[in-house]
Amino acid sequence: MSDQEFDPMTDHEYDGIRELDNRLPEWWLALFGITIIFGFIYWLHYEFGGGHTQVQELNLAMGVIQSVKGSGPSFSEDQLNALFTAETVGKGHEIFTAKCAACHAAEGGGLIGPNLTDKFWLHGKGTSADIFEVIAKGVPEKGMPPWAEQMTEEELVATAAFVHSLKDRNVPGGKPPQGEEAP
């Protein structure tokens, strides 16, 4: 049927309005055909071609997170205590004020984050190594970022030294105890 023989008027009429039956544009039909072909190839790839499902992609991403979480600097208790000097505590105080005080308060009494000046610890036993590990790896489920990705090893040690120096100060106005009492 040629364009001259095509009658766009149909027999359908409603409220005095007659319906037209125009042909779809060629570019629209071509695009529609391409989407059908793409959909078929997509289905073949994910059904039979080894494409990752969402669960497999999640598992891969979680594996990457776990490998990153497990890496990073680590020190023994004795190594850290040897690095904790008055100078590192002073540097740690500057870093703590800039990066940690928003959640733990300037004196460490706790705002959103826990009180760091009492004998109670939510993560670890309050040892130097535990404090360093919590700072380095963070506590993402509680909203604390892993600072090892944003600070140098020296800054991490300095911050851990300052937090360690806050223990048992019991600043006035600090949050009530949370966690377990350190030995």
Secondary structure, 3 states (H helix, E strand, C coil): CCCCCCCCEEEEEECCEEEECCCCCHHHHHHHHHHHHHHHHHHHHHHHCCCCCHHHHHHHHHHHHHHHHHCCCCCCHHHHHHHCCHHHHHHHHHHHHHHHHHHHCCCCCCCCCCCCCCCEECCCCCCHHHHHHHHHHCEHHHCECCHHHCCCHHHHHHHHHHHHHHCCCCCCCCCCCCCEECC
